[in-house]
Every structure is written in structure tokens, then in C-alpha cells.
Amino acid sequence: MRHTKSEDLIPIMYVIEKIRKLDCLKEKSPGSFYYRSKNVIHFHVDKESYFCDIGNSRYELNEKTLPIIIKIVSDEIEALGNKARSNGE
């Protein structure tokens, strides 16, 4: 298993496009999204399977898990935003 390269992302571009619509994330490199300085989600590939890391958890990426992954990313962003607000940032 390894981090994805730009060309690896082509088959999962529909996922990347959904994540790009989350305005508060910045894509620092293809497929690696940050909220402020915190990595929120990035991708791995192993043969024909794709995975994403969100926080300290890894999820296999497929049609069934996509809605769950988008929800987890949204929850992670909300938690990071709440933490930043409570710290006065």
C-alpha cells in the first residue's frame, strides 16, 4: 500500500470532486486535503483497491462507503472548527 499519485486518482475523481466542494478544505497536493494546518483526508492505493485516511482511521473506498466517508469528513471538519473556536483561533 502506498500514497496515491496524481494518476492514481483518475478512477476516484468523482470522490475527489465531492471533497473539493467542501469549501473549507484546501487541497495542498492532489488528493490531500487540509483544514487549516491539519490533514483531514488523503488517499492510498493497493493494487486495485483505494483507501482513505481520515484522522487516525483508514476506510476502504467504494460505492457503499462513499456517503459514509463524506459524512465522516464533514464531521471531522466540524470538530476541528469547534476546537479552533474554543481555542480562540
C-alpha positions as CSV (number, residue, x, y, z in Angstrom):
1,M,0.0,0.0,0.0
2,R,1.2,3.5,-0.8
3,H,0.0,7.1,-1.0
4,T,-1.7,7.9,-4.3
5,K,0.0,9.7,-7.1
6,S,-1.9,12.1,-9.3
7,E,-2.5,9.4,-12.0
8,D,-3.9,7.0,-9.3
9,L,-6.7,9.5,-8.6
10,I,-8.3,9.3,-12.0
11,P,-10.6,6.3,-11.2
12,I,-11.7,8.0,-8.0
13,M,-12.1,11.6,-9.4
14,Y,-15.8,11.5,-8.5
15,V,-14.8,11.3,-4.9
16,I,-12.2,14.0,-5.2
17,E,-14.7,16.3,-6.8
18,K,-17.2,15.8,-3.9
19,I,-14.5,16.6,-1.4
20,R,-13.4,19.7,-3.4
21,K,-16.9,21.0,-2.9
22,L,-16.3,21.3,0.8
23,D,-15.3,24.9,0.8
24,C,-13.2,25.0,3.9
25,L,-10.7,22.4,2.8
26,K,-7.5,23.2,0.9
27,E,-6.0,20.7,-1.4
28,K,-2.3,21.1,-0.8
29,S,-1.4,18.3,-3.2
30,P,-3.6,16.2,-5.4
31,G,-5.9,14.1,-3.1
32,S,-4.5,15.5,0.1
33,F,-7.0,17.9,1.9
34,Y,-6.3,20.1,4.9
35,Y,-8.4,22.2,7.2
36,R,-6.1,25.0,8.3
37,S,-2.8,23.1,9.0
38,K,-4.5,19.7,9.9
39,N,-4.6,16.9,7.3
40,V,-8.3,15.8,7.1
41,I,-8.2,13.2,4.3
42,H,-5.7,11.7,1.9
43,F,-5.7,8.5,-0.2
44,H,-3.8,5.3,-0.6
45,V,-3.9,2.6,-3.3
46,D,-3.1,-1.1,-3.0
47,K,-3.3,-2.9,-6.3
48,E,-6.9,-2.1,-7.4
49,S,-8.2,-1.0,-4.0
50,Y,-8.4,2.5,-2.7
51,F,-8.4,3.6,0.9
52,C,-8.6,7.0,2.6
53,D,-7.2,8.1,5.9
54,I,-9.4,10.4,7.9
55,G,-7.9,11.4,11.2
56,N,-6.4,8.2,12.7
57,S,-8.8,5.9,10.8
58,R,-8.5,4.2,7.5
59,Y,-11.5,3.4,5.3
60,E,-11.8,1.3,2.1
61,L,-13.3,3.4,-0.6
62,N,-16.1,2.0,-2.7
63,E,-19.7,3.0,-3.7
64,K,-21.1,1.8,-0.4
65,T,-18.7,3.6,1.8
66,L,-18.6,6.9,-0.1
67,P,-21.6,8.6,1.7
68,I,-20.2,7.4,5.0
69,I,-16.8,8.9,4.2
70,I,-18.2,12.2,3.1
71,K,-20.2,12.4,6.4
72,I,-17.0,11.5,8.4
73,V,-15.1,14.2,6.6
74,S,-17.8,16.7,7.3
75,D,-17.9,15.7,11.0
76,E,-14.1,16.0,11.2
77,I,-14.2,19.5,9.8
78,E,-16.9,20.5,12.2
79,A,-14.9,19.1,15.1
80,L,-11.7,20.9,14.0
81,G,-13.7,24.1,13.6
82,N,-15.2,23.7,17.1
83,K,-11.8,23.1,18.6
84,A,-10.3,26.1,16.8
85,R,-13.2,28.3,18.1
86,S,-12.8,27.1,21.7
87,N,-9.1,27.9,21.5
88,G,-9.9,31.4,20.3
89,E,-8.5,31.0,16.8
